[in-house]
């Protein structure tokens, strides 16, 4: 990936060298929608080949299934990112290559709460049964790298064009790294259905609780293994905006 950034920088440098006098100063403002969320962008023209773009993205989605059976699920996806991109238009036209860095606050929060003392709640490699008076629950949080490199390509030029209106389409890769997962248990449970077996409360330090905590760590490690393939997040986006020629 470092070689790719070096190549992009070389293209940008060459474009700056051959462009001659820079274009008249111009700015553009647009609205955008992508797999990173909804947002806005501001673009400043540097010369005929280079544009500096500052995008902001945000989106949230809540999931709530409290009537889905023996386990109630709640979740929230939060997308928030802010960055700076250098768009290189090697032919002065609509086609461009883009590279940048983002401040990334994307995260996922989730909660799974067992509601039926007769049904097993699998944690790691073991089954547990909730105490209805103090339901067993797992609260999860998924975070990603706070600073994320980005590479992409697209079609559209926010600065160059005959009209004030512009349209842009982009494909890219958001190098967010492997997700970091935290699991926090709470509540009470037994090792058998309907209050049978050994009873424990999360954090009480008993032998059963210690075994349960080990199973929680197994569950967390399994989830990290399952999500390891999401180091690169695909980006597909559209933008519509207005250019102001000065």
C-alpha positions, 0 to 999 in steps of 0.5 A: 500500500505504501508503494501505491501512495508513492505512485500517487504522489509521483503522479500528483507531482508530475501533474503539478510540474506540467500544468503551467500556470494554475487555474483561477481559484475555484471552490465547490460544495456538494452533498454525498452518499456512500457506503461510509454514510451521508455527508457533505464535501468541499473541494478546492482547485489547486491547478488543472490537474489537482483538487483538494477535497474535504469530505464528512460522512455520518450515518446511524442505524438501530436494530431492536428485536426484543420479541425474536425468541429466547434472546433479545437483541439490540444493536446500533451502527454508527458511521462517522468519518472526516478526511482530506483527499487529493484528487489527481486528474491526469488528463485534466478531465473527469477521470481521477485517482484519489488518496487521502487520510480519514479520522475514523469513528465508525463503531458498532454497539450490540447487546444480547440478553437471554430471556428464557431460563429453560433455553441454553445461551451459548457462550464460547463452547459452553451453555448457560441458562439465565436467571430471569430475575437478573438476566444474563447478557453480553454487551459488545463493542466493535471499533476500528483504526482511528486514522484510516488511509484511503485509495480510490478512483472515480469519474467527475470533476468538482472544479472543471466544467462548463456549468456550475452543477457537478456530479461525481462517482467514486469507487475506493478502499478504506483501509480500516484494519482488523476490528477490535472487539470488546465483550462485557458480560453481566447478570446471573446464570446457572449451568442447568435449565430452570435454575438447576446446576451451579449458579453464579453472578458475573464477577463474583469470582467463583470457579463457575464465574471464572470458567464463564469469563474464560468462555467469554474470552473464547467468544471474543476471540472467535468473533475477531477471527470471523471479522478479520476479513473486514480489514478493507472496507469497500467504498462506493459513492455519489456526489452532487454539488455546485461549483463557484468560479471566482 
